[in-house]
Amino acid sequence: GEQLRQEYVFMPQKVKEVYLAHLLEGMDARYSVRSAVIFVATCRQCQVLSLMLAELGVEHVALHAAKTQAQRSAALDRFKSGVAPVMIATDVASRGL
């Protein structure tokens, strides 16, 4: 069946985005991880991280309150289908997952 693996990594604030990008780029090949959900505290953090991942070419979706319900549903469908293996979500959005 499906296997869920949760990991917490503590690191200095100034390197966390770089380390996250490193983990996501090797997600499938190096770590045999099919998908990942990243929780952030605010809509702004979600949008900034989404811009960074887009710039790095990481396929992802973002879920936060600033998106319409249709946009959130479409993003969730892309994640569930595997089209976008990474989802960034605010803490509030996590309640509906």
C-alpha positions as YAML, in Angstrom:
chain: A
units: angstrom
residues:
- id: 1
  name: GLY
  ca: [0.00, 0.00, 0.00]
- id: 2
  name: GLU
  ca: [0.81, 3.67, 0.22]
- id: 3
  name: GLN
  ca: [3.59, 4.69, 2.55]
- id: 4
  name: LEU
  ca: [3.81, 8.09, 4.18]
- id: 5
  name: ARG
  ca: [7.16, 9.29, 5.41]
- id: 6
  name: GLN
  ca: [7.50, 12.49, 7.39]
- id: 7
  name: GLU
  ca: [10.82, 14.14, 8.07]
- id: 8
  name: TYR
  ca: [11.78, 17.29, 9.91]
- id: 9
  name: VAL
  ca: [15.02, 19.07, 9.15]
- id: 10
  name: PHE
  ca: [16.21, 21.90, 11.36]
- id: 11
  name: MET
  ca: [18.67, 24.34, 9.81]
- id: 12
  name: PRO
  ca: [19.69, 27.99, 9.92]
- id: 13
  name: GLN
  ca: [17.10, 30.40, 8.52]
- id: 14
  name: LYS
  ca: [19.51, 31.79, 5.92]
- id: 15
  name: VAL
  ca: [20.01, 28.45, 4.11]
- id: 16
  name: LYS
  ca: [16.59, 26.83, 4.28]
- id: 17
  name: GLU
  ca: [15.40, 27.78, 0.76]
- id: 18
  name: VAL
  ca: [18.65, 26.57, -0.82]
- id: 19
  name: TYR
  ca: [18.48, 23.29, 1.08]
- id: 20
  name: LEU
  ca: [14.81, 22.82, 0.17]
- id: 21
  name: ALA
  ca: [15.62, 23.33, -3.53]
- id: 22
  name: HIS
  ca: [18.43, 20.77, -3.20]
- id: 23
  name: LEU
  ca: [16.05, 18.22, -1.62]
- id: 24
  name: LEU
  ca: [13.33, 18.77, -4.21]
- id: 25
  name: GLU
  ca: [15.67, 18.52, -7.20]
- id: 26
  name: GLY
  ca: [16.83, 15.07, -6.06]
- id: 27
  name: MET
  ca: [13.44, 14.02, -4.74]
- id: 28
  name: ASP
  ca: [12.71, 11.15, -7.09]
- id: 29
  name: ALA
  ca: [16.14, 9.93, -8.16]
- id: 30
  name: ARG
  ca: [18.08, 10.30, -4.95]
- id: 31
  name: TYR
  ca: [15.41, 9.84, -2.28]
- id: 32
  name: SER
  ca: [12.76, 7.74, -4.10]
- id: 33
  name: VAL
  ca: [10.05, 10.20, -3.09]
- id: 34
  name: ARG
  ca: [7.08, 10.55, -5.44]
- id: 35
  name: SER
  ca: [5.53, 13.69, -3.96]
- id: 36
  name: ALA
  ca: [6.02, 16.28, -1.23]
- id: 37
  name: VAL
  ca: [3.85, 18.76, 0.67]
- id: 38
  name: ILE
  ca: [5.51, 21.84, 2.12]
- id: 39
  name: PHE
  ca: [3.60, 23.81, 4.75]
- id: 40
  name: VAL
  ca: [4.26, 27.52, 5.28]
- id: 41
  name: ALA
  ca: [2.73, 29.99, 7.72]
- id: 42
  name: THR
  ca: [1.43, 32.74, 5.40]
- id: 43
  name: CYS
  ca: [0.07, 33.35, 1.91]
- id: 44
  name: ARG
  ca: [3.05, 35.61, 1.24]
- id: 45
  name: GLN
  ca: [5.53, 32.86, 2.15]
- id: 46
  name: CYS
  ca: [3.60, 30.50, -0.11]
- id: 47
  name: GLN
  ca: [3.76, 32.94, -3.02]
- id: 48
  name: VAL
  ca: [7.47, 33.72, -2.53]
- id: 49
  name: LEU
  ca: [8.39, 30.03, -2.33]
- id: 50
  name: SER
  ca: [6.23, 29.33, -5.39]
- id: 51
  name: LEU
  ca: [8.09, 32.02, -7.37]
- id: 52
  name: MET
  ca: [11.44, 30.58, -6.30]
- id: 53
  name: LEU
  ca: [10.49, 27.03, -7.30]
- id: 54
  name: ALA
  ca: [9.12, 28.26, -10.63]
- id: 55
  name: GLU
  ca: [12.39, 30.07, -11.30]
- id: 56
  name: LEU
  ca: [14.29, 26.84, -10.54]
- id: 57
  name: GLY
  ca: [12.02, 24.82, -12.84]
- id: 58
  name: VAL
  ca: [10.49, 22.70, -10.06]
- id: 59
  name: GLU
  ca: [6.98, 21.59, -11.08]
- id: 60
  name: HIS
  ca: [4.65, 22.47, -8.19]
- id: 61
  name: VAL
  ca: [1.30, 23.89, -7.13]
- id: 62
  name: ALA
  ca: [0.47, 26.38, -4.39]
- id: 63
  name: LEU
  ca: [-2.60, 26.37, -2.13]
- id: 64
  name: HIS
  ca: [-3.48, 29.45, -0.10]
- id: 65
  name: ALA
  ca: [-6.41, 31.69, 0.76]
- id: 66
  name: ALA
  ca: [-5.58, 34.30, -1.92]
- id: 67
  name: LYS
  ca: [-6.53, 31.82, -4.65]
- id: 68
  name: THR
  ca: [-10.12, 31.28, -5.76]
- id: 69
  name: GLN
  ca: [-11.84, 28.01, -4.95]
- id: 70
  name: ALA
  ca: [-11.55, 26.99, -8.62]
- id: 71
  name: GLN
  ca: [-7.80, 27.68, -8.57]
- id: 72
  name: ARG
  ca: [-7.38, 25.70, -5.34]
- id: 73
  name: SER
  ca: [-9.37, 22.77, -6.76]
- id: 74
  name: ALA
  ca: [-7.34, 22.78, -9.99]
- id: 75
  name: ALA
  ca: [-4.08, 22.89, -8.01]
- id: 76
  name: LEU
  ca: [-5.17, 20.01, -5.81]
- id: 77
  name: ASP
  ca: [-6.17, 17.96, -8.88]
- id: 78
  name: ARG
  ca: [-2.74, 18.58, -10.47]
- id: 79
  name: PHE
  ca: [-1.03, 17.43, -7.29]
- id: 80
  name: LYS
  ca: [-3.22, 14.35, -6.78]
- id: 81
  name: SER
  ca: [-2.75, 13.26, -10.41]
- id: 82
  name: GLY
  ca: [1.03, 13.54, -10.11]
- id: 83
  name: VAL
  ca: [1.36, 16.27, -12.74]
- id: 84
  name: ALA
  ca: [2.83, 18.50, -10.03]
- id: 85
  name: PRO
  ca: [4.75, 16.39, -7.50]
- id: 86
  name: VAL
  ca: [5.24, 19.26, -5.05]
- id: 87
  name: MET
  ca: [2.51, 21.19, -3.23]
- id: 88
  name: ILE
  ca: [3.11, 24.28, -1.12]
- id: 89
  name: ALA
  ca: [0.25, 25.06, 1.28]
- id: 90
  name: THR
  ca: [-0.44, 27.48, 4.09]
- id: 91
  name: ASP
  ca: [-1.25, 26.11, 7.52]
- id: 92
  name: VAL
  ca: [-4.88, 27.13, 6.99]
- id: 93
  name: ALA
  ca: [-5.06, 25.22, 3.68]
- id: 94
  name: SER
  ca: [-3.64, 22.16, 5.41]
- id: 95
  name: ARG
  ca: [-6.86, 21.74, 7.39]
- id: 96
  name: GLY
  ca: [-8.77, 20.96, 4.21]
- id: 97
  name: LEU
  ca: [-6.29, 18.38, 2.94]
...
